[in-house]
Every structure is written in structure tokens, then in C-alpha cells.
């Protein structure tokens, strides 16, 4: 039943030889890996205006030079990550660059920041989408959390079905969103050039503003830079591209940068020329669409596609998180299970981990994740800064062709990213302070995982040493609950291993039953020794473990091995397990923690 349900939801398992068919074309990759970055134009320009409007509407013209600065940062990031794609074709992005050029700890800071950022991407995106739906249908407001969780489950399921299948479905909302905004920007510019939009709606560029300061401008710049979150996703997901993967990834990155630049600058310019001020009741994009088209079908088309892309921006996290986790797992900083491919040739453990973490975050914050957006932004600008710095050191060390130009590009990027990161910490400390707690915890956890793997490897590695003393024999301990077919089956197996060294053990709660079993055992198996133990506290494991410890101690003195054979019957149907106490499973799990004790289970399959 479970297998059938899994097949229905996820699809048939794919052969390893079909991996090439699961690679992404540039068109699909652009949609699913750029959804986070492209969706941020829906709120990035608005974040600039929210800061500037504190000085009045006259200050809104500063959004234009700030937007130019953000576009310069975007160009530096695109050029830098294009270089990273070719330098590190296995993916990993900022983590790989920082690890190899700045050291392991800086790599872990970048990797840990991005892992958390992708979780926040999912939580924030689906919560924003749920807000858009409940705003349109107020009757659903009380179910916002359930809607957000449902979105996470849906996107998780789509990604578990395979990357190409999820890309085929999720590409449509992304391209519809881009198409809708380009039409809006085009019509808006036409209205401006034709004089439909009055020039008096906005203040002139250069209008003096009282109270303006460099600090406030930098704060607005940092807030608007939230539109650049998600730019690094393509460099993390290079293995998902069709061959030649680096070349296709680089082209996709440049395409994303061009689209992002057009949409961001277009929305910022229209917002300035229309004289739009941010409102708690209506987004900037909604106000632009309303003034451009009125409240007609085109307005609702833009709003609908905006809501869709805010939800499906979460898919960027599902594309990049598992691959980043794979790189960390290969370096032994995360569990190895994250590097295993599932039935549909995707890293399903990473996908499920991301989905569960996002749901937990949504439940904790009850879908109100607005105060997580600054943490979400700073979580990506830390890796931006480290990646740019790492590439600077790489060019200085290797000095390849045209290294001076590459060095200048990364130096500019490092400087701007560092300023943005510092501005987040300075101006939004009350919202981003958790980064000072979770990052050290994550790095410590990474080191503990690696330390464990190194310790395991050291203990499993064959070393030249004095050979261990040979085992002289094998003592079999057979826990029994009575004389049954299951016990007889296990006893036959024990006789095949060591017929002369078998000890049957019975733990009883009633002395009369103990005596009856002893008498019956001697009649049925006179050649097999039985030890009966009385349990004062009605526990099987306590007395049994003490007896096994005693036998084990005596056996080790004589270089004998102790094997505990546990009889277990297997019900025909899964639900039958709930009708039995599963003592054999509890005994087995407990004894596995005992040193120098071999535990073997002998199953007996029931037919009815």
C-alpha cells in the first residue's frame, strides 16, 4: 500500500542511466533557478521607497541613483558568479570559493548562511503567497498557516517527482510574471513619453531635501539590495544543467541578470515618475499597475502572476539547497544521506529536509515572517561578501590571463557587498541579531559531524598491528518466551552454529510459571541448558542484560565470542504489528549497544 501510494505521488523509479534526461535546459533552469531573484523585484524597489519616504515625498527621487548603485552591484555579482561557475563547475558557489581561498571556517560560514537562507526563502515566499491569497479572499485569513504549509507540501512533492517535471510546471508562473511586468513597464513608459502621466506627479531630480544623510541613503541602498537575493542560486546548481553545464549555467546567469536589471530599473523609474509612495494597504507594483491600466483584467493578471511567483520563488531553494548540502556532505560536514539520490534521481533527503524545516519555521512564526526578511537578506550578503573576497585572493594567487580586470570586478563587488552587510547589521540589528547565534551553532555542528566521520574512519581503517587473539569458540544465548514454533526455529539455527554452547534464557514475572517452564523444557530439550530469571520489576531487558554481561565477561576471559539469537515472528500484514508487544525488537535495539556481543535475529514468517 505504501509503495503504491509513493508511486502515485512521486512516480515510477528512474534508472541511474536516465540521469542525463533529468538535466535542465537553459529555458527551464532560468525559470526555476531565477524565481527567487526575479520575484524580489516585487518588493525590492518598495524597500527603497519605505526608507526614503520618512523624509517626505520630495526625497523619493533619490531612488533613481540608489537603483543605479544596485544595478552596479548586480553587474559585479553577475560577472563574479560567472567566473565562479567556470572556476568551480561542480557547484557549491560561495561555499566552494570561500573554503578553497579563505579556509574551511569561512567556507562553513558561507555554506551555513546559504542553507539557512534557502530555508527562509521557502518560508518567506510561501507565506507571502498565502498573504496575497488571503488578502484577495479575506474569508481564508484564519487559514493562512494551513495554506502556507499546503504550498510547501505541494512544492516539495513536485520536486520529489524530479527536477525536469517540477521545472515544466513551475516555469509557467515565472515567465507569465516576467511577461506581465514587461508589458506594464512598456505601457508605462509609453504613457510617460506621450504625456499621459503628468510631470507634476514627481519631484525633480536634484531637489534639495532637508535631513538627508549618507547614512539614510546607505540604509535605503541596503534595503533595496534585497532584490538581489537568489542571484547565487545558479552557481550552486551547476550539476543540474545539461552539458556543457558550466557554459549553459553562465548563459542562464547572464540572462537572469538582464531580466532582473530591466524589471528592477523599470519598476523603480515608474514608481518615481508616477509619484508613488509606499502604502501598508497596497504594494508599489499594485499602484503602478492600477495607474497604468486601471482596475481591469490586466491589473488582476499582474497581481495574480505576482502572487504566483512569490509562492514559486520557493522553488529556487529546492533547486539549490540539496546541491549545496551534497557538497557539504561530501566534505563530511553534513550527514552522508544527503548525497544519496532518490527514486526520481533527485537528492530527495535534502528536498524533504528543506520542506520540513520550512514548515517548522512557518508554524513557529504562524506565517508572519515579515521580520525574517532582513535576516533572509543578510543571510545571502554574507556569502556574497565572502565569495567576492575569495575570488580576489584566487586571482592574486594564480594570476591567470586578464586577472587584473577580474580582480577589479571582485574588489568592487567585495566593497559594495561588505557595505550592504554592515548596513544590515547597523540599521536592522534588532531583526538580524539571530545570525550571531545560529551561525556559530551551525559551524560547531558542522565540525562535530566531520569529527565523528573522521573518528569512524580512523577506527574502521585497517592498520598494521599485532593480530588479535583467535576466537576459541562461540557461546549462544537464546532468549525464549516459552516453547513455540518460533523458538524451535531459532534453536535449530543456534545448533548449526555451536551445538554444544547454547544457553536458553527465560525471564519470568511469576515463579510458578518459571517452574512449569523448567520442567517442560527439560522434557523437550534435555540436552539444552536453560537459565530462568525472576524479574521483580516485570522487566525483561533488565535481568536479561545483566545475565548477558555476566556471560560475556566469562567468555572474554577464555577468548570466546557471545552471540545472542533473538527469535522473532513476522506478521503477515503490517497492521498486525500493533497487536503485539515487540519485545524482540526492544531486546535487539538494547543489546546492539553492548560491546563484544553479536546480535542475530531469526525471523519466522506467519502465514495467516
Residue, then its C-alpha position, 0 to 999 in steps of 0.5 A: x500500500x505504501x509503495x503504491x501510494x509513493x508511486x502515485x505521488x512521486x512516480x515510477x523509479x528512474x534508472x541511474x542511466x536516465x540521469x542525463x534526461x533529468x538535466x535542465x535546459x537553459x529555458x527551464x533552469x532560468x525559470x526555476x533557478x531565477x524565481x527567487x531573484x526575479x520575484x524580489x523585484x516585487x518588493x525590492x524597489x518598495x524597500x527603497x521607497x519605505x526608507x526614503x519616504x520618512x523624509x517626505x515625498x520630495x526625497x523619493x527621487x533619490x531612488x533613481x541613483x540608489x537603483x543605479x548603485x544596485x544595478x552596479x552591484x548586480x553587474x559585479x555579482x553577475x560577472x563574479x558568479x560567472x567566473x565562479x561557475x567556470x572556476x568551480x563547475x561542480x557547484x557549491x558557489x560561495x561555499x566552494x570559493x570561500x573554503x578553497x581561498x579563505x579556509x574551511x571556517x569561512x567556507x562553513x560560514x558561507x555554506x551555513x548562511x546559504x542553507x539557512x537562507x534557502x530555508x527562509x526563502x521557502x518560508x518567506x515566499x510561501x507565506x507571502x503567497x498565502x498573504x496575497x491569497x488571503x488578502x484577495x479572499x479575506x474569508x481564508x485569513x484564519x487559514x493562512x498557516x494551513x495554506x502556507x504549509x499546503x504550498x510547501x507540501x505541494x512544492x516539495x512533492x513536485x520536486x520529489x517527482x524530479x527536477x525536469x517535471x517540477x521545472x515544466x510546471x513551475x516555469x509557467x508562473x515565472x515567465x507569465x510574471x516576467x511577461x506581465x511586468x514587461x508589458x506594464x513597464x512598456x505601457x508605462x513608459x509609453x504613457x510617460x513619453x506621450x504625456x499621459x502621466x503628468x510631470x507634476x506627479x514627481x519631484x525633480x531630480x536634484x531637489x534639495x531635501x532637508x535631513x538627508x544623510x549618507x547614512x539614510x541613503x546607505x540604509x535605503x541602498x541596503x534595503x533595496x539590495x534585497x532584490x538581489x537575493x537568489x542571484x547565487x542560486x545558479x552557481x550552486x546548481x551547476x550539476x543540474x544543467x545539461x552539458x556543457x553545464x558550466x557554459x549553459x549555467x553562465x548563459x542562464x546567469x547572464x540572462x537572469x541578470x538582464x531580466x532582473x536589471x530591466x524589471x528592477x530599473x523599470x519598476x523603480x523609474x515608474x514608481x518615481x515618475x508616477x509619484x508613488x509612495x509606499x502604502x501598508x494597504x497596497x504594494x508599489x507594483x499594485x499602484x503602478x499597475x492600477x495607474x497604468x491600466x486601471x482596475x481591469x483584467x490586466x491589473x488582476x493578471x499582474x497581481x495574480x502572476x505576482x502572487x504566483x511567483x512569490x509562492x514559486x520563488x520557493x522553488x529556487x531553494x529546492x533547486x539549490x539547497x540539496x546541491x549545496x548540502x551534497x557538497x557539504x556532505x561530501x566534505x563530511x560536514x553534513x550527514x552522508x544521506x544527503x548525497x544519496x539520490x532518490x527514486x526520481x534521481x533527485x537528492x530527495x533527503x535534502x528536498x524533504x529536509x528543506x520542506x520540513x524545516x520550512x514548515x517548522x519555521x512557518x508554524x513557529x512564526x504562524x506565517x508572519x515572517x515579515x521580520x525574517x526578511x532582513x535576516x533572509x537578506x543578510x543571510x545571502x550578503x554574507x556569502x556574497x561578501x565572502x565569495x567576492x573576497x575569495x575570488x580576489x585572493x584566487x586571482x592574486x594567487x594564480x594570476x591567470x590571463x586578464x586577472x587584473x580586470x577580474x580582480x577589479x570586478x571582485x574588489x568592487x563587488x567585495x566593497x559594495x557587498x561588505x557595505x550592504x552587510x554592515x548596513x544590515x547589521x547597523x540599521x536592522x540589528x534588532x531583526x538580524x541579531x539571530x545570525x550571531x547565534x545560529x551561525x556559530x551553532x551551525x559551524x560547531x555542528x558542522x565540525x562535530x559531524x566531520x569529527x565523528x566521520x573522521x573518528x569512524x574512519x580512523x577506527x574502521x581503517x585497517x592498520x598494521x598491528x599485532x593480530x588479535x587473539x583467535x576466537x576459541x569458540x562461540x557461546x549462544x544465548x537464546x532468549x525464549x518466551x516459552x516453547x513455540x514454533x518460533x523458538x524451535x526455529x531459532x534453536x535449530x539455527x543456534x545448533x548449526x552454529x555451536x551445538x554444544x554452547x547454547x544457553x536458553x534464557x527465560x525471564x519470568x514475572x511469576x515463579x510458578x510459571x518459571x517452574x512449569x517452564x523448567x520442567x517442560x523444557x527439560x522434557x523437550x530439550x534435555x540436552x539444552x541448558x536453560x537459565x530462568x530469571x525472576x524479574x521483580x520489576x516485570x522487566x525483561x531487558x533488565x535481568x536479561x542484560x545483566x545475565x548477558x554481561x555476566x556471560x560475556x565477561x566469562x567468555x572474554x576471559x577464555x577468548x570466546x565470542x557471545x552471540x545472542x539469537x533473538x527469535x522473532x515472528x513476522x506478521x503477515x500484514x503490517x497492521x498486525x504489528x500493533x497487536x503485539x508487544x515487540x519485545x524482540x525488537x526492544x531486546x535487539x535495539x538494547x543489546x546492539x549497544x553492548x560491546x563484544x556481543x553479536x546480535x542475530x535475529x531469526x525471523x519466522x514468517x506467519x502465514x495467516 
